[in-house]
Amino acid sequence: MWRSLVAHLTEGQAAAVVVRCHIGICQTGSMPQWKDYQEQSATLVRQFGFNAETDVVVKGSQASHDVDGLVTYSHAGLDLMWIVE
């Protein structure tokens, strides 16, 4: 996922992504560390213009699925979706 996100960035922007990912992992309030990281990751993805949601129920053809993260965006006229676990 990150490779295709970073592929569209300048070298400086890509470096900022790496730095933020490494230094931005910290627990705030009473939120578990993994949940805080999940929310920080969604915030980072949003900063690049994507739509990001966490803890989403996605309805499939035969069942519903609880996913940790859902990223949606449009590229070249296509509506695309990444499911992040």
Biopython code that builds the backbone (N, CA, C, O; Angstrom):
import numpy as np
from Bio.PDB.StructureBuilder import StructureBuilder

atoms = [
    (1, "MET", "N", (0.822, -1.183, 0.000)),
    (1, "MET", "CA", (0.000, 0.000, 0.000)),
    (1, "MET", "C", (0.864, 1.244, 0.000)),
    (1, "MET", "O", (0.650, 2.146, -0.809)),
    (2, "TRP", "N", (1.838, 1.306, 0.894)),
    (2, "TRP", "CA", (2.636, 2.524, 1.000)),
    (2, "TRP", "C", (3.446, 2.767, -0.250)),
    (2, "TRP", "O", (3.690, 3.916, -0.618)),
    (3, "ARG", "N", (3.872, 1.693, -0.918)),
    (3, "ARG", "CA", (4.674, 1.866, -2.119)),
    (3, "ARG", "C", (3.889, 2.608, -3.197)),
    (3, "ARG", "O", (4.437, 3.502, -3.842)),
    (4, "SER", "N", (2.626, 2.261, -3.405)),
    (4, "SER", "CA", (1.844, 2.946, -4.426)),
    (4, "SER", "C", (1.474, 4.355, -3.985)),
    (4, "SER", "O", (1.315, 5.235, -4.831)),
    (5, "LEU", "N", (1.332, 4.595, -2.671)),
    (5, "LEU", "CA", (1.078, 5.948, -2.179)),
    (5, "LEU", "C", (2.305, 6.817, -2.387)),
    (5, "LEU", "O", (2.200, 7.937, -2.886)),
    (6, "VAL", "N", (3.468, 6.305, -2.006)),
    (6, "VAL", "CA", (4.704, 7.073, -2.095)),
    (6, "VAL", "C", (5.127, 7.276, -3.545)),
    (6, "VAL", "O", (5.828, 8.243, -3.843)),
    (7, "ALA", "N", (4.724, 6.396, -4.451)),
    (7, "ALA", "CA", (5.118, 6.510, -5.856)),
    (7, "ALA", "C", (4.643, 7.807, -6.492)),
    (7, "ALA", "O", (5.249, 8.269, -7.459)),
    (8, "HIS", "N", (3.580, 8.406, -5.980)),
    (8, "HIS", "CA", (3.031, 9.631, -6.549)),
    (8, "HIS", "C", (3.545, 10.890, -5.857)),
    (8, "HIS", "O", (3.082, 11.991, -6.155)),
    (9, "LEU", "N", (4.499, 10.738, -4.933)),
    (9, "LEU", "CA", (4.990, 11.870, -4.160)),
    (9, "LEU", "C", (6.369, 12.305, -4.631)),
    (9, "LEU", "O", (7.094, 11.539, -5.266)),
    (10, "THR", "N", (6.721, 13.550, -4.309)),
    (10, "THR", "CA", (8.085, 13.999, -4.575)),
    (10, "THR", "C", (9.008, 13.331, -3.569)),
    (10, "THR", "O", (8.540, 12.738, -2.597)),
    (11, "GLU", "N", (10.302, 13.422, -3.790)),
    (11, "GLU", "CA", (11.260, 12.799, -2.892)),
    (11, "GLU", "C", (11.136, 13.360, -1.472)),
    (11, "GLU", "O", (11.207, 12.608, -0.499)),
    (12, "GLY", "N", (10.950, 14.676, -1.351)),
    (12, "GLY", "CA", (10.808, 15.300, -0.041)),
    (12, "GLY", "C", (9.551, 14.859, 0.673)),
    (12, "GLY", "O", (9.572, 14.621, 1.881)),
    (13, "GLN", "N", (8.447, 14.747, -0.065)),
    (13, "GLN", "CA", (7.195, 14.298, 0.547)),
    (13, "GLN", "C", (7.318, 12.857, 1.019)),
    (13, "GLN", "O", (6.826, 12.512, 2.093)),
    (14, "ALA", "N", (7.969, 12.013, 0.225)),
    (14, "ALA", "CA", (8.146, 10.614, 0.595)),
    (14, "ALA", "C", (8.989, 10.502, 1.863)),
    (14, "ALA", "O", (8.702, 9.672, 2.725)),
    (15, "ALA", "N", (10.018, 11.326, 1.982)),
    (15, "ALA", "CA", (10.855, 11.316, 3.185)),
    (15, "ALA", "C", (10.021, 11.723, 4.399)),
    (15, "ALA", "O", (10.184, 11.156, 5.480)),
    (16, "ALA", "N", (9.136, 12.693, 4.229)),
    (16, "ALA", "CA", (8.277, 13.132, 5.326)),
    (16, "ALA", "C", (7.353, 12.005, 5.777)),
    (16, "ALA", "O", (7.094, 11.856, 6.971)),
    (17, "VAL", "N", (6.855, 11.211, 4.830)),
    (17, "VAL", "CA", (5.989, 10.078, 5.173)),
    (17, "VAL", "C", (6.754, 9.094, 6.045)),
    (17, "VAL", "O", (6.237, 8.633, 7.063)),
    (18, "VAL", "N", (7.972, 8.773, 5.656)),
    (18, "VAL", "CA", (8.775, 7.811, 6.410)),
    (18, "VAL", "C", (9.047, 8.337, 7.814)),
    (18, "VAL", "O", (8.905, 7.603, 8.792)),
    (19, "VAL", "N", (9.435, 9.599, 7.916)),
    (19, "VAL", "CA", (9.729, 10.181, 9.227)),
    (19, "VAL", "C", (8.486, 10.188, 10.099)),
    (19, "VAL", "O", (8.556, 9.808, 11.268)),
    (20, "ARG", "N", (7.353, 10.611, 9.561)),
    (20, "ARG", "CA", (6.118, 10.652, 10.348)),
    (20, "ARG", "C", (5.709, 9.271, 10.808)),
    (20, "ARG", "O", (5.231, 9.109, 11.931)),
    (21, "CYS", "N", (5.890, 8.269, 9.959)),
    (21, "CYS", "CA", (5.503, 6.911, 10.342)),
    (21, "CYS", "C", (6.364, 6.411, 11.491)),
    (21, "CYS", "O", (5.873, 5.698, 12.366)),
    (22, "HIS", "N", (7.632, 6.773, 11.499)),
    (22, "HIS", "CA", (8.533, 6.273, 12.539)),
    (22, "HIS", "C", (8.439, 7.070, 13.836)),
    (22, "HIS", "O", (8.540, 6.487, 14.915)),
    (23, "ILE", "N", (8.252, 8.371, 13.761)),
    (23, "ILE", "CA", (8.227, 9.156, 14.994)),
    (23, "ILE", "C", (6.813, 9.401, 15.501)),
    (23, "ILE", "O", (6.640, 9.854, 16.632)),
    (24, "GLY", "N", (5.809, 9.117, 14.701)),
    (24, "GLY", "CA", (4.434, 9.420, 15.081)),
    (24, "GLY", "C", (3.725, 8.340, 15.857)),
    (24, "GLY", "O", (2.530, 8.457, 16.127)),
    (25, "ILE", "N", (4.437, 7.284, 16.223)),
    (25, "ILE", "CA", (3.788, 6.190, 16.933)),
    (25, "ILE", "C", (3.906, 6.438, 18.429)),
    (25, "ILE", "O", (4.941, 6.150, 19.031)),
    (26, "CYS", "N", (2.862, 6.964, 19.022)),
    (26, "CYS", "CA", (2.865, 7.184, 20.464)),
    (26, "CYS", "C", (1.432, 7.062, 20.959)),
    (26, "CYS", "O", (0.481, 7.333, 20.226)),
    (27, "GLN", "N", (1.296, 6.664, 22.176)),
    (27, "GLN", "CA", (-0.033, 6.469, 22.746)),
    (27, "GLN", "C", (-0.532, 7.785, 23.340)),
    (27, "GLN", "O", (0.201, 8.464, 24.059)),
    (28, "THR", "N", (-1.775, 8.138, 23.041)),
    (28, "THR", "CA", (-2.369, 9.342, 23.606)),
    (28, "THR", "C", (-3.628, 8.962, 24.352)),
    (28, "THR", "O", (-4.417, 8.144, 23.878)),
    (29, "GLY", "N", (-3.819, 9.553, 25.518)),
    (29, "GLY", "CA", (-5.025, 9.280, 26.298)),
    (29, "GLY", "C", (-5.117, 7.823, 26.696)),
    (29, "GLY", "O", (-4.104, 7.183, 26.979)),
    (30, "SER", "N", (-6.339, 7.297, 26.719)),
    (30, "SER", "CA", (-6.550, 5.915, 27.135)),
    (30, "SER", "C", (-6.704, 4.972, 25.947)),
    (30, "SER", "O", (-7.034, 3.799, 26.121)),
    (31, "MET", "N", (-6.464, 5.482, 24.741)),
    (31, "MET", "CA", (-6.597, 4.665, 23.539)),
    (31, "MET", "C", (-5.436, 3.655, 23.477)),
    (31, "MET", "O", (-4.286, 4.038, 23.692)),
    (32, "PRO", "N", (-5.714, 2.380, 23.188)),
    (32, "PRO", "CA", (-4.628, 1.407, 23.046)),
    (32, "PRO", "C", (-3.646, 1.851, 21.950)),
    (32, "PRO", "O", (-4.033, 2.534, 21.003)),
    (33, "GLN", "N", (-2.393, 1.462, 22.088)),
    (33, "GLN", "CA", (-1.359, 1.902, 21.156)),
    (33, "GLN", "C", (-1.683, 1.501, 19.715)),
    (33, "GLN", "O", (-1.460, 2.294, 18.800)),
    (34, "TRP", "N", (-2.204, 0.287, 19.491)),
    (34, "TRP", "CA", (-2.518, -0.142, 18.126)),
    (34, "TRP", "C", (-3.622, 0.711, 17.528)),
    (34, "TRP", "O", (-3.592, 1.018, 16.336)),
    (35, "LYS", "N", (-4.600, 1.099, 18.344)),
    (35, "LYS", "CA", (-5.715, 1.921, 17.866)),
    (35, "LYS", "C", (-5.227, 3.330, 17.536)),
    (35, "LYS", "O", (-5.634, 3.924, 16.538)),
    (36, "ASP", "N", (-4.347, 3.852, 18.391)),
    (36, "ASP", "CA", (-3.769, 5.170, 18.151)),
    (36, "ASP", "C", (-2.982, 5.156, 16.837)),
    (36, "ASP", "O", (-3.092, 6.082, 16.034)),
    (37, "TYR", "N", (-2.196, 4.111, 16.625)),
    (37, "TYR", "CA", (-1.427, 3.973, 15.376)),
    (37, "TYR", "C", (-2.366, 3.886, 14.169)),
    (37, "TYR", "O", (-2.099, 4.485, 13.128)),
    (38, "GLN", "N", (-3.452, 3.149, 14.311)),
    (38, "GLN", "CA", (-4.447, 3.016, 13.241)),
    (38, "GLN", "C", (-5.030, 4.384, 12.878)),
    (38, "GLN", "O", (-5.155, 4.711, 11.698)),
    (39, "GLU", "N", (-5.382, 5.169, 13.874)),
    (39, "GLU", "CA", (-5.951, 6.499, 13.638)),
    (39, "GLU", "C", (-4.916, 7.457, 13.046)),
    (39, "GLU", "O", (-5.238, 8.256, 12.166)),
    (40, "GLN", "N", (-3.679, 7.376, 13.528)),
    (40, "GLN", "CA", (-2.619, 8.220, 12.970)),
    (40, "GLN", "C", (-2.352, 7.871, 11.515)),
    (40, "GLN", "O", (-2.108, 8.757, 10.696)),
    (41, "SER", "N", (-2.395, 6.592, 11.194)),
    (41, "SER", "CA", (-2.193, 6.156, 9.810)),
    (41, "SER", "C", (-3.302, 6.687, 8.909)),
    (41, "SER", "O", (-3.036, 7.140, 7.796)),
    (42, "ALA", "N", (-4.543, 6.631, 9.386)),
    (42, "ALA", "CA", (-5.676, 7.153, 8.614)),
    (42, "ALA", "C", (-5.523, 8.663, 8.403)),
    (42, "ALA", "O", (-5.805, 9.173, 7.318)),
    (43, "THR", "N", (-5.080, 9.371, 9.437)),
    (43, "THR", "CA", (-4.860, 10.818, 9.319)),
    (43, "THR", "C", (-3.795, 11.120, 8.279)),
    (43, "THR", "O", (-3.948, 12.044, 7.480)),
    (44, "LEU", "N", (-2.717, 10.348, 8.285)),
    (44, "LEU", "CA", (-1.642, 10.538, 7.305)),
    (44, "LEU", "C", (-2.145, 10.319, 5.881)),
    (44, "LEU", "O", (-1.836, 11.102, 4.982)),
    (45, "VAL", "N", (-2.914, 9.261, 5.680)),
    (45, "VAL", "CA", (-3.459, 8.964, 4.356)),
    (45, "VAL", "C", (-4.391, 10.095, 3.899)),
    (45, "VAL", "O", (-4.385, 10.467, 2.726)),
    (46, "ARG", "N", (-5.183, 10.635, 4.818)),
    (46, "ARG", "CA", (-6.080, 11.760, 4.493)),
    (46, "ARG", "C", (-5.296, 13.000, 4.063)),
    (46, "ARG", "O", (-5.748, 13.754, 3.202)),
    (47, "GLN", "N", (-4.135, 13.210, 4.656)),
    (47, "GLN", "CA", (-3.313, 14.374, 4.313)),
    (47, "GLN", "C", (-2.871, 14.345, 2.852)),
    (47, "GLN", "O", (-2.546, 15.387, 2.283)),
    (48, "PHE", "N", (-2.858, 13.182, 2.253)),
    (48, "PHE", "CA", (-2.484, 13.052, 0.850)),
    (48, "PHE", "C", (-3.690, 13.039, -0.085)),
    (48, "PHE", "O", (-3.561, 12.738, -1.271)),
    (49, "GLY", "N", (-4.860, 13.369, 0.457)),
    (49, "GLY", "CA", (-6.043, 13.526, -0.370)),
    (49, "GLY", "C", (-6.913, 12.301, -0.541)),
    (49, "GLY", "O", (-7.875, 12.326, -1.309)),
    (50, "PHE", "N", (-6.590, 11.230, 0.161)),
    (50, "PHE", "CA", (-7.409, 10.031, 0.087)),
    (50, "PHE", "C", (-8.509, 10.107, 1.152)),
    (50, "PHE", "O", (-8.393, 10.873, 2.109)),
    (51, "ASN", "N", (-9.554, 9.329, 0.990)),
    (51, "ASN", "CA", (-10.579, 9.184, 2.024)),
    (51, "ASN", "C", (-10.203, 7.960, 2.843)),
    (51, "ASN", "O", (-9.956, 6.889, 2.289)),
    (52, "ALA", "N", (-10.161, 8.115, 4.158)),
    (52, "ALA", "CA", (-9.779, 6.987, 5.015)),
    (52, "ALA", "C", (-10.744, 6.889, 6.191)),
    (52, "ALA", "O", (-11.078, 7.887, 6.829)),
    (53, "GLU", "N", (-11.183, 5.662, 6.463)),
    (53, "GLU", "CA", (-12.049, 5.371, 7.600)),
    (53, "GLU", "C", (-11.442, 4.209, 8.362)),
    (53, "GLU", "O", (-10.755, 3.368, 7.781)),
    (54, "THR", "N", (-11.693, 4.163, 9.657)),
    (54, "THR", "CA", (-11.209, 3.048, 10.469)),
    (54, "THR", "C", (-12.388, 2.308, 11.081)),
    (54, "THR", "O", (-13.463, 2.871, 11.287)),
    (55, "ASP", "N", (-12.157, 1.030, 11.366)),
    (55, "ASP", "CA", (-13.173, 0.156, 11.969)),
    (55, "ASP", "C", (-14.491, 0.225, 11.208)),
    (55, "ASP", "O", (-15.511, 0.679, 11.726)),
    (56, "VAL", "N", (-14.439, -0.232, 9.980)),
    (56, "VAL", "CA", (-15.573, -0.135, 9.062)),
    (56, "VAL", "C", (-16.151, -1.523, 8.803)),
    (56, "VAL", "O", (-15.421, -2.514, 8.770)),
    (57, "VAL", "N", (-17.449, -1.584, 8.623)),
    (57, "VAL", "CA", (-18.110, -2.818, 8.181)),
    (57, "VAL", "C", (-18.376, -2.667, 6.693)),
    (57, "VAL", "O", (-19.095, -1.765, 6.265)),
    (58, "VAL", "N", (-17.782, -3.567, 5.908)),
    (58, "VAL", "CA", (-17.936, -3.539, 4.454)),
    (58, "VAL", "C", (-18.848, -4.687, 4.054)),
    (58, "VAL", "O", (-18.603, -5.839, 4.411)),
    (59, "LYS", "N", (-19.890, -4.368, 3.319)),
    (59, "LYS", "CA", (-20.826, -5.403, 2.877)),
    (59, "LYS", "C", (-20.303, -6.028, 1.588)),
    (59, "LYS", "O", (-20.108, -5.343, 0.583)),
    (60, "GLY", "N", (-20.080, -7.333, 1.635)),
    (60, "GLY", "CA", (-19.648, -8.081, 0.471)),
    (60, "GLY", "C", (-20.835, -8.712, -0.223)),
    (60, "GLY", "O", (-21.983, -8.427, 0.118)),
    (61, "SER", "N", (-20.568, -9.563, -1.190)),
    (61, "SER", "CA", (-21.656, -10.191, -1.941)),
    (61, "SER", "C", (-22.414, -11.226, -1.104)),
    (61, "SER", "O", (-23.603, -11.457, -1.325)),
    (62, "GLN", "N", (-21.720, -11.850, -0.138)),
    (62, "GLN", "CA", (-22.384, -12.882, 0.653)),
    (62, "GLN", "C", (-22.340, -12.640, 2.153)),
    (62, "GLN", "O", (-23.033, -13.319, 2.910)),
    (63, "ALA", "N", (-21.531, -11.678, 2.592)),
    (63, "ALA", "CA", (-21.407, -11.428, 4.033)),
    (63, "ALA", "C", (-20.883, -10.022, 4.267)),
    (63, "ALA", "O", (-20.441, -9.339, 3.343)),
    (64, "SER", "N", (-20.943, -9.609, 5.515)),
    (64, "SER", "CA", (-20.348, -8.334, 5.918)),
    (64, "SER", "C", (-19.008, -8.618, 6.572)),
    (64, "SER", "O", (-18.827, -9.661, 7.202)),
    (65, "HIS", "N", (-18.062, -7.686, 6.424)),
    (65, "HIS", "CA", (-16.708, -7.882, 6.918)),
    (65, "HIS", "C", (-16.285, -6.683, 7.757)),
    (65, "HIS", "O", (-16.437, -5.538, 7.330)),
    (66, "ASP", "N", (-15.756, -6.942, 8.950)),
    (66, "ASP", "CA", (-15.194, -5.885, 9.785)),
    (66, "ASP", "C", (-13.747, -5.678, 9.342)),
    (66, "ASP", "O", (-12.938, -6.605, 9.398)),
    (67, "VAL", "N", (-13.424, -4.463, 8.903)),
    (67, "VAL", "CA", (-12.066, -4.172, 8.460)),
    (67, "VAL", "C", (-11.482, -3.060, 9.322)),
    (67, "VAL", "O", (-12.202, -2.182, 9.797)),
    (68, "ASP", "N", (-10.166, -3.113, 9.516)),
    (68, "ASP", "CA", (-9.483, -2.111, 10.332)),
    (68, "ASP", "C", (-9.440, -0.761, 9.633)),
    (68, "ASP", "O", (-9.624, 0.277, 10.268)),
    (69, "GLY", "N", (-9.200, -0.772, 8.338)),
    (69, "GLY", "CA", (-9.099, 0.483, 7.610)),
    (69, "GLY", "C", (-9.642, 0.355, 6.199)),
    (69, "GLY", "O", (-9.520, -0.688, 5.556)),
    (70, "LEU", "N", (-10.244, 1.440, 5.734)),
    (70, "LEU", "CA", (-10.779, 1.476, 4.375)),
    (70, "LEU", "C", (-10.329, 2.792, 3.741)),
    (70, "LEU", "O", (-10.625, 3.873, 4.251)),
    (71, "VAL", "N", (-9.616, 2.686, 2.632)),
    (71, "VAL", "CA", (-9.132, 3.864, 1.904)),
    (71, "VAL", "C", (-9.796, 3.862, 0.536)),
    (71, "VAL", "O", (-9.759, 2.859, -0.177)),
    (72, "THR", "N", (-10.401, 4.981, 0.174)),
    (72, "THR", "CA", (-11.029, 5.108, -1.141)),
    (72, "THR", "C", (-10.507, 6.352, -1.829)),
    (72, "THR", "O", (-10.196, 7.352, -1.182)),
    (73, "TYR", "N", (-10.415, 6.279, -3.158)),
    (73, "TYR", "CA", (-9.963, 7.411, -3.951)),
    (73, "TYR", "C", (-10.288, 7.152, -5.419)),
    (73, "TYR", "O", (-10.638, 6.038, -5.809)),
    (74, "SER", "N", (-10.165, 8.194, -6.213)),
    (74, "SER", "CA", (-10.368, 8.070, -7.661)),
    (74, "SER", "C", (-9.042, 8.310, -8.364)),
    (74, "SER", "O", (-8.285, 9.210, -7.998)),
    (75, "HIS", "N", (-8.771, 7.502, -9.370)),
    (75, "HIS", "CA", (-7.545, 7.652, -10.160)),
    (75, "HIS", "C", (-7.869, 7.261, -11.604)),
    (75, "HIS", "O", (-8.384, 6.174, -11.864)),
    (76, "ALA", "N", (-7.566, 8.141, -12.510)),
    (76, "ALA", "CA", (-7.781, 7.897, -13.942)),
    (76, "ALA", "C", (-9.236, 7.504, -14.223)),
    (76, "ALA", "O", (-9.498, 6.645, -15.065)),
    (77, "GLY", "N", (-10.166, 8.127, -13.523)),
    (77, "GLY", "CA", (-11.583, 7.868, -13.750)),
    (77, "GLY", "C", (-12.123, 6.620, -13.079)),
    (77, "GLY", "O", (-13.285, 6.265, -13.275)),
    (78, "LEU", "N", (-11.294, 5.951, -12.290)),
    (78, "LEU", "CA", (-11.726, 4.737, -11.600)),
    (78, "LEU", "C", (-11.887, 5.022, -10.107)),
    (78, "LEU", "O", (-11.053, 5.704, -9.512)),
    (79, "ASP", "N", (-12.943, 4.509, -9.508)),
    (79, "ASP", "CA", (-13.108, 4.583, -8.063)),
    (79, "ASP", "C", (-12.432, 3.354, -7.465)),
    (79, "ASP", "O", (-12.827, 2.221, -7.741)),
    (80, "LEU", "N", (-11.407, 3.586, -6.643)),
    (80, "LEU", "CA", (-10.602, 2.495, -6.093)),
    (80, "LEU", "C", (-10.773, 2.400, -4.591)),
    (80, "LEU", "O", (-11.090, 3.385, -3.924)),
    (81, "MET", "N", (-10.556, 1.186, -4.058)),
    (81, "MET", "CA", (-10.721, 0.940, -2.634)),
    (81, "MET", "C", (-9.580, 0.030, -2.163)),
    (81, "MET", "O", (-9.276, -0.993, -2.776)),
    (82, "TRP", "N", (-8.963, 0.443, -1.056)),
    (82, "TRP", "CA", (-7.961, -0.413, -0.381)),
    (82, "TRP", "C", (-8.562, -0.845, 0.944)),
    (82, "TRP", "O", (-9.081, -0.017, 1.693)),
    (83, "ILE", "N", (-8.496, -2.114, 1.230)),
    (83, "ILE", "CA", (-8.881, -2.626, 2.539)),
    (83, "ILE", "C", (-7.595, -2.902, 3.289)),
    (83, "ILE", "O", (-6.740, -3.651, 2.816)),
    (84, "VAL", "N", (-7.456, -2.298, 4.459)),
    (84, "VAL", "CA", (-6.213, -2.368, 5.232)),
    (84, "VAL", "C", (-6.464, -3.160, 6.503)),
    (84, "VAL", "O", (-7.347, -2.815, 7.288)),
    (85, "GLU", "N", (-5.703, -4.205, 6.707)),
    (85, "GLU", "CA", (-5.811, -5.020, 7.924)),
    (85, "GLU", "C", (-4.519, -4.976, 8.673)),
    (85, "GLU", "O", (-4.396, -5.596, 9.729)),
]
sb = StructureBuilder()
sb.init_structure("model")
sb.init_model(0)
sb.init_chain("A")
sb.init_seg("    ")
for serial, (resi, resn, name, xyz) in enumerate(atoms, 1):
    if name == "N":
        sb.init_residue(resn, " ", resi, " ")
    sb.init_atom(name, np.array(xyz, "f"), 0.0, 1.0, " ", f" {name:<3s}", serial, name[0])
structure = sb.get_structure()
